[in-house]
Amino acid sequence: MVVDERDDPLVKALPPETDYLTYLTILEYQLTRERLPILHNLLQDEKLTVNIGWDLVQLLLPMMPASQECLQDVARLGNPREVILRVCNSLMKLEPVQDEDGDDGDGEDDRRLSEAVGEVKLEEKPHMNDDDENADDKSSAATSNVPVHVLQFNCLLSMLSVLHSRIQTRYPSRFVATSLQAVLEAYTAFPTVETTTAVLEFFRDIAGKKRPRLPPRNTSESILLTQSAQETAAPDPEAESHRGTVGSEESALINRLMQFGLIELLKTYLLHCVNVAPAGMQWALRLQEKLDTRNQMHSSLSLIGAFGKEEYLKERDMTVGKIIALSRDFGIETNELLDIISKPVVRFNLIRQILEDEDLQYAREPAIGWLKEDLLAATTPNVHPDQKENPFIDPTHFAILFPRIYEPIPDDWLSLGTAKTDHLINTWLTFTQHLLPYHLAILNLYYFVTQSATLYKQLQIQELHPAFESKFLVPLRTFAQQISTDAEIKARVEMEIGNEAEQVGQGAAELMLHIIGEIEDASAGLSVAGLSPQLSVL
């Protein structure tokens, strides 16, 4: 039975029959997937969409993909400055969703709705018949393999592209910055091939680049790439008068924002690739395999072969290729990147950030290796004329890093003999499984400095050694001696976690004591040589 749309509550309650706020209330209770085509037709009224569009985003988003046309109507015809804020808010709240069964609302909801809308006669939410369900099944077959939250993410980005093209202002970077933050925050939660492609398309639309789109590689990507507005968008109702053209400084700022966004996208995507073996892109190993022609890899072990055959690995290469291509459009030059990382000040600040940020503890051991390499490079002959400005050989800069590198161990580590069993075992495992490599690295760094009379003098280590000795080295030696020689501690550890774990801890402590002894001898030698008259021998 065909029902006249004019009898539908969504049509009968249209303003001026009700005010816009009341009409939104009616939509909240009466809108179903079956009524989305009706709403799509109604939203062609620009005045209606301007007044209710920004409130429809959160209402329509859970109905994706059926509500896609209506969301695009909101992007094309709603107030872009209001809708863009709602879209950004929805992006930052976006998370994986699961389909839920059951009818919405109850008797109490109906009663409150009736009070809100007054005399407008409403109908019960219609249920789909078998034909409707079959049609819906056919329409959703193409998207059945794509998670709903991915479809929502892509649709929101498609809306942002339309909204940014409509906003007429002398300072578009303000809107770009807001959108970029929301997009990157949402993308970090689920960086997939589909979402990565969607973000790249969004970046290209915002930057106005004309590089032709690559053809879709699979069904999911094809669906995502075709979700864009094809109809004419309405002008900005709040357009600034006499706007003129966007200034060169503003264009440069937008380009820098896009460069930042693209680099963040690459970083997040590469971190995502670590989760599935083989981890990451394996560039170094693939290059080695290609260049080492004398030692051919078996086909089952060949990374080059794997990245050429496995679809998910081929997707990684193709996705990174797209990012690199867009980076050229954004003016990110290889020489510029190399110039940045070749500056000692940049490397110094990176090492300092890693040592100061508790969230970057995993990177502290390699950071010590970088520091050691820069110290070694700074003392080689025929250095660059600007070497005098190198922060790595400046005693003031090194003194900033020093207390961050040689932080004292916790006080309760010095009384393990009287510690409770839980604390003892936790300290033992923390030291042997997590902290040992870093402590070995920083002890080796100090030994390296004591082996170079030039560095020892230039970095004024003699001024730093008293604090290093009293606050770091002596407590660490006491802790290591406990683990190595205290029979009661070793017996308790062996009883709780086994002989193997006890042997690992004892071996680690003995290795650390050996390095400490080497540092003592080296420091004593420098003291005798007169480089450090006040240096005490441990």
N, C-alpha and C positions, 0 to 999 in steps of 0.2 A: 504493500500500500504506500503510495507516494504522498508525503505530507507537504503541504504548502509552507514554504519557508516563512511567509508572512505571519503564520500562526505560531512560529517558534518564539519562546520567551526572549531569546537574545535579540530578536527583531522587534518584538512588541514593546520591550523595555527601553529601546533606544532613546537617548536624549532627543527632544526635550521632554519625552514622557517621564523620564527620571533624570536626576542630576548625574554627573559623571561618577561621583563617589558611590552612589547607590548602584549605578550600572556595573561598576567594578565588583561590588558585593554580589550582584546577580551572577556575573561571570564566574566568580570564585566557587559558587555552589552549583551552577548549572552547566558549566563548560565540560564537555566530554570529547573524546577523540572523534565521535560521530559528528559532533557539531563544529569541528574545526573548519570544514569547508565554508560553513555559514559565516563564521568569524572572519575567515580570509576575505570573503566578499565585503563584509562590513568594514574591514580595516582599509579598504580602498578609499574611504572617506578620510581625507587628510586631517580635517578638523577633529574628528573622533580619535584618530590615532595619535595626534599631537597631545590630546588631553589625557588619554589613558595608556598610551604606549609603554611608558617606562615602568608602569606597574604590572604590565603583562609579562615581562621577561621571566620573573620567578614563577608565574602561574603556568606559562607555556613550556618552560624548560623540562619539567618532568615528563611531558608528553612526547618528547622526541622519540623517533624521527618524524612522527605524524604532524607535529606542530612546526616543522621547519619553515613552511611557507608563511605562516603567521609571524614567526620571529623575523623573517626577512622583511615582511611588511612593516613591522615596527622599526627596523633599521632604516628602511627607505623613507618612511613617511612620518615617524615620530620625531619629537624634539631631540636632535642628536646630542645636545649638551647634557640633557637629562638621561637619555637612554645609555649613553656611553658610561656614565657612572654606575648605572644598574648592571650593565654587562660586566664591568670590571669587578664589581662586588660579587656577582655570581661566579666569575672565574676563580676568585680567591677562596670561595666556599665550595668549589666543585670537588667532588670525591666520588669514588666508585659507588654505584647504586645497584640494588637488586630489585627485581620485579616483585611486587606485592599483590596478593590476591585480596579480594573482598571489596565490598561497596564502600564508597566514601559517604561520610555523613551519617546522621541518625535522626531520630524524631526531634531531639532538642535542637539540632542544627536547622531543621526545616522550620521550627517554630520561630527561632531567632531571625531567620531569613525572611519569613513572612512579615515580621514586625518591621524589618528594615526597609522592605520594598513597598509596603503599603498595599495599594489596590491592584498592583500588577499581578496577574494570574500566572503562576508558574506551574510547570509540569514535573513529574517525576523524571529522573535521569533515565533515558531510554537504554534498553539492553540490546546488544547486537544480536541479530538473528544469524542463522547459519550462513546465509549468503554474504552478510557483512563480514563475518569472521573469516570466511574463505578469501574474500577480497583483501582483507587486512593481512592475512597470511602471505598472499602473493606479493603484496606491496612491500612487506618487510623481509622477504626472502633474501634480497640482495644485501641487507644489512645485518643478517642474523649472526654473522661471525664477528661483527664489530661491536665491542662493548658500548653500552648506552652512554657512559660518561665520556668516551672518546668522541662519539657523535655530538654530544653536547658541547664538548670543548671546541670541536671544529666549527660548529655552527656559531658559537659565540665569537670566535676569531673572524669568521666570515662577516658577522654583523659589525665587528670593529672596523674592518676594512671599509665597509660602506659608510659607517658613521664618520670616520676620519675624512673621507672624501667629501662629505657634506659640510663639515664645520668650516666656516669662513672666519678666520681670525688672523691678526698679525703675529700671533705667538702660538702657532700650532704645537710647538715643542712641549708646552705644558700638558696638553692632552696626550701627546705621544709618550711622555714620561710616565703618566698615570697608567696608561694602557700597558706599557712595557713591563712595569712592575707586576701588574696582575697576570699578564701572560706568562712571564717567567716563573712566577710563584706557582701557578697552576701546572705548568709544564714540568716542573721539578717533581711533582707528585706522581706523574705517569709518563715518562719519556719513551714513547713507542715510535715505531716507524710512521704510523698515521699522524700522531700528534706532532712529530718533528716536521713532517711535510707541511702540515697545516701552519705551523709557526713560520716556516720559511716562506710560504705563500703570503702570509700576513706581513712579514718584514718587507717583502718585495713590493707589495701594494702600498705600504706606508711610505716607502722610499721613492715610489714612482718609477721603479726600474722597468725597462722594457724587454729584458731578456725573455725569449719565448719559453713558455712552460714546457717541461718535458712530459712526454706521454705517460699515463699511469702504468705501473708495473703489475698491479694486482687489483682484485675486486675492491678490497677495502680502500685502497688509495684512490681508485677511480671514483668511488662514492664521495670521498672527502674532497677531491679536487673539483667536483662539479657542484658543490654546494656554495654557489655565489649568486648574488643578485643580478638578474638580467634585465630588470625593468628600470625605468627612469626613476631616479630618486628625487624627492622634493628638496627645494632649497632650504638653507638654514634660516629658520624663523627669527633667530637672534643674531643674524649676520651683522658684523660691524660695518657701519657706514664709512665710505671712502677708505676701505681696507687697503687697497693697493696690492702690490706684490710682496711676498715674504722676503725679508731682507737676507743678505748673504750670510750674516752672522747666525740668523735663525736656521737657515738651511744647513749650515755647518754644524750647528748644535744637534739638529735632528740626525745628521749623518753620524755624528759621534755616538749618539744614543743607539743607533742601529748597529754600529760597530760593537759597542758594549754588549748589546743583546745577542748578537751573533756569536760572540766569543763565549758568553754564558751558556748559550744553547749548545755549542760544541762541547764545552766542559761537562755539562749535565749528560749529554748523550753518550760521551765516551765513558763516563762513570757508570752509566746504565749498562753499557756493553760488557762491563767486568763481571756481571752477574751470571752470564752464560758462557761456558767453555767453548772454544778457547777465549780467554779473557781479553777484552780490548781489541785493538786492531792488529797487534802482533807485527808492527811495521819493521822493527829491528830484526826479528827472527826471519821474516820473509825476505828482507834484503840480504841477510847473511846467506840464506838458502839459495838465493838467486846468484850471488857472487861467488859462492864456494862451489865451483863446478866439479871439483875433484871428489867431494864427498856428497854424492847424490843421496837424497832422502828417499826412503821407501814410500810408495804412494800412500800407504795408510798413515804415515807420519808427516807427510808433506803439508805444510801450512799453505803454500801457494796453491796446491791442488784443492785443499779444503775451501779456501776463499773463492775458488773458481767454480766449485760444484754446489756447495751447500747454499740454499736460498737465503737463509737468515744471515749468513756471512757475506754473501753478495750484496744483500740489502745494506749492510754496514758500509761497505765500500761506496755504494751508490749514494747513500745518505751523506757521507762525509764529502763526496765529490760535489754534491749540491751545495753544501755549506761553503766549500772552497770557491766554487763558481760565484756564489753570491758575495763572498768576501771581496772579490775583485771589483764587483759593482759598487761596493761600499768604500772602496779605496784603501783596503787593508793590504799593504804591500809587504812582501817578504823581507825586503831590505829594512823597512821600518821596524818590523818585529825583531829582526836580528840586532838592530841598533839599540833597541830598548834593553834586551837581555844582556847586551855586551857592556852596558854601563855599570861600573862598580857600585855606584850609589843605589841603583835599582836592585842589584843582587843583595847588597847589604840590608836594605830595607825589607826585602823578602825574608831573609834569614831572621832578622829581628822580629818581624811579625809572627813567624812560625814559633819562635822561642817564647813570645809573650802571650800567644793565644792558646788557651787551654784546649780548645777544640781541634787544634792542629798538632797534638802530641804525637800522632802517628808519623808526622813528617820531620820530627826533630832529629832523628838519627841521620837521615840523608842531608839535612841542613848542616849538621856538623861536618859532614864530608865536603859539602860545598865550601864551607868556611875554610877548611884546611887547604883545599885546592887554591882558593884565592890568596891565602897567606903565602903559599908556596910560589904562586905566580908573581906576587908582589916583590919577592926577593930575588927573582931571576935577573941576570944581566940584560942590558939592552931593553929596558922597559920603556913604555910609552912616555912621551914628555909630560903628559898630564898625570903621571903616577903620583905626583906630590899631593894631588887631591883625592887619592884613593883612600876611602874610609877604612879599609881593612888594615892599613899600616899606620893609622892615626891612633895614638894611645887613648885619646878622649872617646872616640867611637868604640874602640875595643873594650874600654872600661864600661860602656853601656851594656854590651853583650855579656860581659864576664859574669856578673851575678845571676843573670838569667840562665847561663849555661851550668854554673856550679851552684845550684840551689841546694841548701842543706837537706839531708834526709830527715824524715819525721823523727821526733824525739823518742817516740815509743818503740822505734826500731832498736834502740840501744839497751833495752831491758827485756829482751826476748826470754831470758831465763825465768823470769817471774810472770810472763804474760800468760793469759788464758789460752787454752789450746786453739780455739777458733781464731784468735788474733794471730797466734804463732803460725798456723797453717796458711792463713790468708796472706801474711807478710812474706812467708817463704815462697808461695806460688807467685805472688805479684812480682817479687824480685827475680825469680828464675825465669818466668815465662814472659814478662813484659818489660821490666826495667833494666835487665842485665845488658842487652845490646847497646842501649843508650849510654849507660854508665861506662862501659868499655870504650865507647867512641869518644866520650869527653875526657877520659883519662889518657887515651892515646893522643888526643889533641894537645893536652898539656905537656905530655912527654915530647911531642913533636916540637913544641915551642921551646922547651928547655934544651933540645938538641941543636937549635939554631941560635948562636950567640947574637946574630944580627936581629932576629925577631925578639929575642929575650930583652935586648937593650932598647930596641925601637918601640916596642909595645909597653915598655916600663913594667914588665912582669914583677920586678922586685917590689913595686908598690902594691901589687895585687896579691902577692904570695901570702902575707900574714893572714889575711882574711880567708884566702883559699885553704890554708893549712888548718886554721882553727875551726872554721865553720863547715868545711866540706870534707877535707881529706882525713882528719883525725876521726870524726864520727863515722865516716864510711869504713875506715880501717877497723875500728872497733866492732862495727856491725859484721864485717866479713870475718873477723877473728871468731866471733861468737858462732857463726854458722860452721866455720871450719874446725874449731877445736872443742866446743862445748859438747861433751858427751851426752849430757841430759837433754839438751835441745835436739840433738841428732836422733836420740832414741825416741823422743816423743813424735818427731816428724815421721820416722820410719814406722812407728806403730799406727799412725793415722793414715798416711798416704803411700806407704810402701818403701822398700829399700831403694828402688830405682830413683824415685823422686828425691830421696835423701842424698844419694850419690851425685845426682845432677846439681843439687844445691851446694854440696861440698866442693865439687869440681869448679863451679862458678866462683865460689868464694876464694879458692886457692888461686885461680887465674887473676882475680882482681887484686889479691894481695901481692902477686908477683909484679903486676904493673905498678902498683903503689911503690914497691921496693925500687923499681927502675926509676921512678920519678924522684924518689929520695936521693938516689945515687947521682942522678943528673943534676938535681938542684944543689947538692953538696959540691959537685965539681965546679959549677958556675960560681958558687960562693967563694970557693978557694981561689978561683981565677980572678976574683976581685970585681965581678960584675954585680954582685949583690952582697955588700958587706954586712947588711943587717939580716940576711937570709938565714933562718934557723934550719937546722937539720932535724928531720923528724926522728 
